[in-house]
Amino acid sequence: MGIKREDKAGRKAWTERGYRFFDAPAVILVLLDKSLDETCFRFDMGCVTQNICLAAMEYGLGTCVEYQAIVYHDAYRKYLNLPESKRLVCGIAIGYPNPDFPANHVVSTRVDIDTNTSWYGF
Ligand SMILES: Cc1cc2nc3c(=O)[nH]c(=O)nc-3n(C[C@H](O)[C@H](O)[C@H](O)COP(=O)(O)O)c2cc1C
């Protein structure tokens, strides 16, 4: 985005934009029923979230998974009347991507697969 490290105001504005879901026209909030086993929920919710993102791509939509959605979960609960029985897990900003927007040109790097994988018997 061309925001320099020392540009605190610029960084703050970008973070705040994240809280506005980067001005996406819609947001999907992923909720988990509190009665479900917390030890497994991260895996399950990750699967659900990723599948939503992959399905969206099929329709030409872009998504951005955001934990920023849960920072102010009390506000969502209040204004959207989310039931107490549900836990807010994450938000998914969704909309048709603007190819001219600089952040949409970012291609993050990945460490080599051998860094994350132990191979046995191969
Ligand atoms: C679980 C999860 C939570 C994230 N939360 C945020 C967030 O709150 N704000 C943000 O700007 N990006 C967040 N990201 C990163 C963006 O979603 C990121 O653009 C997306 O993962 C694609 O980046 P990649 O190309 O590095 O995979 C999060 C990603 C994941 C997987």
Ligand as a Chemical Component Dictionary entry (heavy atoms), coordinates in Angstrom:
data_LIG
# 
_chem_comp.id                   LIG 
_chem_comp.type                 NON-POLYMER 
_chem_comp.pdbx_formal_charge   0 
_chem_comp.three_letter_code    LIG 
# 
loop_
_chem_comp_atom.comp_id 
_chem_comp_atom.atom_id 
_chem_comp_atom.alt_atom_id 
_chem_comp_atom.type_symbol 
_chem_comp_atom.charge 
_chem_comp_atom.model_Cartn_x 
_chem_comp_atom.model_Cartn_y 
_chem_comp_atom.model_Cartn_z 
_chem_comp_atom.pdbx_ordinal 
LIG C1  C1  C 0 -7.439 -17.052 10.479 1  
LIG C2  C2  C 0 -6.949 -15.819 9.766  2  
LIG C3  C3  C 0 -7.192 -14.571 10.328 3  
LIG C4  C4  C 0 -6.762 -13.402 9.670  4  
LIG N1  N1  N 0 -7.051 -12.186 10.211 5  
LIG C5  C5  C 0 -6.729 -11.077 9.533  6  
LIG C6  C6  C 0 -7.103 -9.797  10.036 7  
LIG O1  O1  O 0 -7.722 -9.666  11.078 8  
LIG N2  N2  N 0 -6.742 -8.704  9.307  9  
LIG C7  C7  C 0 -6.054 -8.808  8.133  10 
LIG O2  O2  O 0 -5.770 -7.784  7.501  11 
LIG N3  N3  N 0 -5.683 -10.013 7.637  12 
LIG C8  C8  C 0 -6.004 -11.131 8.307  13 
LIG N4  N4  N 0 -5.656 -12.357 7.812  14 
LIG C9  C9  C 0 -4.857 -12.423 6.582  15 
LIG C10 C10 C 0 -5.677 -12.263 5.332  16 
LIG O3  O3  O 0 -6.851 -13.017 5.366  17 
LIG C11 C11 C 0 -4.794 -12.671 4.179  18 
LIG O4  O4  O 0 -4.863 -11.689 3.230  19 
LIG C12 C12 C 0 -5.201 -13.983 3.563  20 
LIG O5  O5  O 0 -4.940 -14.998 4.530  21 
LIG C13 C13 C 0 -4.462 -14.263 2.261  22 
LIG O6  O6  O 0 -3.118 -14.074 2.487  23 
LIG P1  P1  P 0 -2.053 -15.110 1.985  24 
LIG O7  O7  O 0 -1.914 -14.858 0.528  25 
LIG O8  O8  O 0 -0.832 -14.763 2.786  26 
LIG O9  O9  O 0 -2.604 -16.458 2.318  27 
LIG C14 C14 C 0 -6.069 -13.508 8.452  28 
LIG C15 C15 C 0 -5.838 -14.775 7.892  29 
LIG C16 C16 C 0 -6.275 -15.909 8.535  30 
LIG C17 C17 C 0 -6.033 -17.258 7.898  31 
# 
loop_
_chem_comp_bond.comp_id 
_chem_comp_bond.atom_id_1 
_chem_comp_bond.atom_id_2 
_chem_comp_bond.value_order 
_chem_comp_bond.pdbx_ordinal 
LIG C1  C2  SING 1  
LIG C2  C3  SING 2  
LIG C2  C16 DOUB 3  
LIG C3  C4  DOUB 4  
LIG C4  N1  SING 5  
LIG C4  C14 SING 6  
LIG N1  C5  DOUB 7  
LIG C5  C6  SING 8  
LIG C5  C8  SING 9  
LIG C6  O1  DOUB 10 
LIG C6  N2  SING 11 
LIG N2  C7  SING 12 
LIG C7  O2  DOUB 13 
LIG C7  N3  SING 14 
LIG N3  C8  DOUB 15 
LIG C8  N4  SING 16 
LIG N4  C9  SING 17 
LIG N4  C14 SING 18 
LIG C9  C10 SING 19 
LIG C10 O3  SING 20 
LIG C10 C11 SING 21 
LIG C11 O4  SING 22 
LIG C11 C12 SING 23 
LIG C12 O5  SING 24 
LIG C12 C13 SING 25 
LIG C13 O6  SING 26 
LIG O6  P1  SING 27 
LIG P1  O7  DOUB 28 
LIG P1  O8  SING 29 
LIG P1  O9  SING 30 
LIG C14 C15 DOUB 31 
LIG C15 C16 SING 32 
LIG C16 C17 SING 33 
# 
